[in-house]
């Protein structure tokens, strides 16, 4: 006898729960294009390894706790390229000089309004939610700091620090060299980085400085589009009996070894 959704047989109740779960799962997967956030939230909610970074090997020893952090810190520090800032002579250029970047209060206000409140905080512990809610009160202050920083060429010391998160990239997890450092910096500094990046990109695009086939880090370009162009060129060469030579460069840990000056 069944009353409502009550199942006296535990096996029947379990099957009913499994059926409901499968329906829920199919809904999430089926709506992945219209609701990608819901899909990724479901994936992130799945049980994962709570241990974090496993014990690391160094000089034949197994490291745990603070020794792991020191091992990763030493490794991340040693792969940086140590160079002295020096003036580089580029010679004459046929392109115009890039004008100074001027940050305006409306642009900062717009960037604060579009902040993703789910982003991680930096060393200053100022959350994007706070910045977004208080944007009308702090936009003018940030605008002044940004313009001062750009005109003087000096970044505030607090924006030069970061919380480092070690992300496993490949191969065994017990070797420090298989991890990549992810820097969680101040959100305020990220806004300034966005302003500088957007200004430089816009100048390069408007003056046609970048080659048409340069696809890296450009709006409206992608690895897939670049691959289509390459395959098309190779196919044409094959059709006409031409020789095709391909040179591939693998910059090992390129982003990990970039010089850090401040």
Secondary structure, 3 states (H helix, E strand, C coil): CCECCECCCHHHHHHHHHHHHHHHHHHHHHCCCCCHHHHHHHHHCCCCCCCCCCCEEECCEEECCHHHHHHHHHHHHHCCCCCCCCCCCCCCCCCCCCCCCCCCHHHHHHHHHCCCCCCCCCCCCCCHHHHHHCHHHHHHHHHHHHHHHHHHCCCCHHHHCCEEEEEECCCCCCCHHHEEEEEECCHHHHHHHHHHHHHHHHHHHHCCCCCCCCCCCCCCCCHHHHHHHHHHHHHHHHHCCCCCCCCCCCCCCCCCCCCCCC
